Amino acid sequence: MATVVPPPSKRQRREDLERSRLQQDVNAAMAGPEGSFKARFLDSDGNQVCDVVEVPLADASEKNLSLLLNTLLAREREEYLPYRFRIHIPDSDIIVDQYPKDLLQLLRSHSIENPFETTVTLTAEPQSVFKVHAVTRMSHRIPGHGEAILTAQFSPATNTRLATGSGDKTARIWDTETGTPKYTLSGHTHWVLCVAWSPDGKRLATGSMDKSVRLWDPSTGKAMGGPLTGHAKWITNIAWEPFHLWKDGTPRLASASKDTTVRVWVVNTGRTEHVLSGHKSSVSCIRWGGTGLIYTGSHDKMVRVWDAAKGTLLHTLSSHAHWINHLALSTDFALRTGYFDHEPTPSTEEGKIAKAKERFEKAAKIHGRVSERLVSASDDFTMYLWEPSQGSKPVARMVGHQKQINHVTFSPDNTLIASAGWDNHTKLWSARDGKFINTLRGHVATVYQCSFSADSRLLVTASKDTTLKVWSMASFKLAVDLPGHNDEVYAVDWAPDGKRVASGGKDKAVRLWTN
């Protein structure tokens, strides 16, 4: 009787698949152009990281360059980092942000006739070590709110807690692991327009049309002290002081209002520390930066920059021709998550502050100096990219939207800006110089909000057309379409650990999405 060969094991099948992939790469390379170029690798601060090396043009894919750089830096295989490369065109000031499929063709299109004798400078930016998988299905639909859900945000401390604010005058905290309601936060007497977790995850702030800000203990669902009152009109936005700036464990909170002012509160006492007045119309958005500056955008077309410690006005950024709807900081993700990342949390208070500061400075560094970038989005169909530490002149004017822009956000790795608008489109821009990169087309109605995954490789958008869509930042194509809502989707957030997306809107139910 003939001997029957046993079927290959899982490991053998995996190794065969890996070999076949490598074989494909080799074959593709063999078919490429002949010749080579010299590659000089720089880090994001502009420092050369290794010797200049000669690279065959046939092997000059982004993946191969990433492997080469890891090898040149003598990293163990387990420590390899994936890199994204920017190309400096030789003998010019042109920098190409998106790595091309054909490097030779790109160089020749910029009049580099003989690339084989050229030194090409490549800026290597490490991508996130962990990889977020696209959410593909709805894991939970959780009813509870009596009116539309207007805002939603995951806790930075535990990615299984979600806070939402609604037109039913309540905020709610949900357990996203089990898909169940945790606490109903009752006390406001009008719509809850904004919710914001403190960077240590131990407090939740809510702002309402009843002109008050309230603080809650997320572990019990109970109010922490009385309402913070003083505004004459409703609260439009809230921003916590970054964790590394807290003094003696006492956080401060800033609230923006339709009454044209911003108030800075000492959270532990409920006292108003500063009233920032200077805007002539409703303050629509507020951000608290990691260098102790507060940024405010208003319907008076101005962005103002304030010293949070003194309560004084430092800059007025005036370039917009209509209302400013939204602001985003290049350090938003690092400031929101404080000392939490995929590594163990420091055990001491000093360790937490040091970790939060280190993460902020890493996110804010441009050419070796700490300098936060700010982007403002407006009803005038334009956005401006600012570097307030360098003065009140914009870095770039970003045009392309055909209607008002609702929402804007930086990717966590600080390379992309995404903007969502009433023209049904989401657009992507370079965070370095504001240059337009691509338009994500697929929604058939207004796009209200967008949120990046923690590794910056994916973007989720929420729309009036009742759907969410997940987009790949590698191909700028639709990765997953997520129907499931019965009406307009106003709010969306991607959990900082990348495992879940939460959304809410006019149909009153929270929806959770996983892969």
Salt bridges, closest charged atoms under 4 A:
GLU15 OE2 - ARG11 NE 3.59
ASP16 OD1 - ARG19 NH2 2.34
GLU18 OE1 - ARG21 NH1 3.90
ASP25 OD2 - LYS63 NZ 3.84
ASP97 OD1 - ARG86 NE 3.57
ASP97 OD1 - ARG432 NH2 3.25
GLU125 OE2 - ARG86 NH1 2.48
ASP168 OD2 - HIS145 ND1 2.98
ASP175 OD2 - ARG161 NH1 3.46
GLU177 OE2 - ARG500 NH2 3.09
ASP200 OD2 - ARG203 NH1 3.91
ASP210 OD2 - HIS188 ND1 3.03
GLU241 OE2 - ARG252 NH2 3.08
ASP259 OD2 - HIS231 ND1 3.11
GLU273 OE1 - ARG252 NH1 2.29
GLU273 OE1 - HIS274 NE2 3.77
ASP300 OD2 - HIS279 ND1 3.05
ASP332 OD2 - ARG287 NE 3.21
ASP341 OD1 - LYS355 NZ 3.18
ASP341 OD2 - ARG359 NE 3.86
ASP380 OD2 - HIS320 ND1 3.12
GLU387 OE2 - ARG369 NH1 2.73
GLU387 OE1 - ARG373 NE 2.89
ASP413 OD2 - ARG84 NH1 3.11
ASP423 OD2 - HIS401 ND1 2.94
ASP433 OD2 - ARG432 NH2 3.11
ASP433 OD2 - LYS435 NZ 3.55
ASP455 OD2 - ARG457 NH1 3.15
ASP465 OD2 - HIS443 ND1 2.99
ASP481 OD1 - LYS469 NZ 2.79
GLU488 OE2 - LYS506 NZ 3.75
ASP493 OD2 - ARG336 NH2 2.73
ASP507 OD2 - HIS485 ND1 3.11
ASP507 OD2 - ARG511 NH1 2.95
